[in-house]
Every structure is written in structure tokens, then in C-alpha cells.
Amino acid sequence: PPSQRSCKLASMTIADDIEALIKRKRRLSLTEEDIADMLFGQNNASQQRVNSACRQLVAEKRLVRQGNGGPSDPYTYHPPPIKRRHRVYQMS
């Protein structure tokens, strides 16, 4: 059986793949099902791994989730807003 460490590494790889996909497709509102289809094809077994990784990415503030999570308003995932540095101008 896989060790806890190898499971965590596999999960991080999926999370990294999801984050990269969301950044590439930033103009789209992707659901967990969309993400699973794009990464793994029509494989329902992968959807649970995607769901878990998406929740992890939201908790780590690497993704933003929108929607209510129901069938009529599923969660969609987006990159977090870009933090802009505010310039401080000094008067001399």
C-alpha cells in the first residue's frame, strides 16, 4: 500500500496541476468536474481527488472559489487576485 508520504506527494502534484490549469484558463469559470475532465478525461474516480485538492488550494489561498456549490450554482475556481504593490512617493 502507498505510504502516507507518497499519498501527500501525489496530492500535491494534483494540486499543482490544478493551480497551473486554472492560471492558464484564467478567463474561464471551471468547476471541479471541468477540471477533472481536462486533467484526467472522463474518469469519475479522479473527481474525488480533484475535489479534495481544490478544497486544499482554497484553504491555502492559492485559488478562490465562487458559487454556492449546488447543482444550479456549482463551485467555480479562479486564481486569487493579483496583489499590487502600492508605491510610496516621498515629497522632497
N, C-alpha and C positions, 0 to 999 in steps of 0.2 A: 504493500500500500504506500501511496505517496506520503512523504513526511510533511509535517506542518510547515516547515520552511519552504519546501518545493511548491506547496499549495499557495503560500503567500507570494512567492516569486511569480507564479503563473497568474495570480490575481493582479499583481502589479503590472505585468505585461499587458493584460487585457485592459486595465485602467489606462495605461499609457497609450495603447492603440485607440481607445475610445476618445481620449483627450485630443490626440492628433487628428482623428477623423472630424471631430466637432470643430476644431480650428480650421481645417481645410474646407469644411462645408458651412462656414460661419453664417452664411446668408439663409440657410435652411433651418427650419424648426424640426429637429429629429427626435422621434420617440424612441423608447427602448427597443421596440420591435424593428424600427427602421435601422437602428444601429446594429442590432444583431444580424439583420439581413445583409447589411453592407459588409460586415466583418466576417460572417460565417456562412452566409447563404441561408436558405430556408430550413434551418436546423433549430427546432424548438428547444432542444437540450441546451443550446447556447444562450437562450434568452435569460435564464435564471442567472447565469454568470454575468451577463451584461447588466441586468437589473441591480445586482449586488455591487458591481464595480461603479455604476452610475451613482448609487447612493453614497458610496465611499468618496467619489470625486466631489460630490456636492458638499459632503461633510468637511472635506479638506479645502473647500473653496476654490477648487480647480475648475469646476463647472457651476453654472447657475441653472436651476430647474424652474420651469414655469408650468402653469396649468394646475388643475385640481386632481388629476390622477384617475379620473373616471373614464368610462368608455366614450363619453361625448366630449371630454376635455382632458386627453391624456397628457402626462408629463412630457414636456419637451426640454431638450438640453441645449445650452448655449455656452460659449466662452464667457468668462467673467468680464466685466467692463475693464477697459484699459485704464490703469492708473496713470494719470498725467502729473508730472511734476509742476508745481507752481513756481514760477520764477520770482525771486525776491529782488526787487530793484532798490538800490540804495541811492539816495539823493546825496550829492556831494556839494 
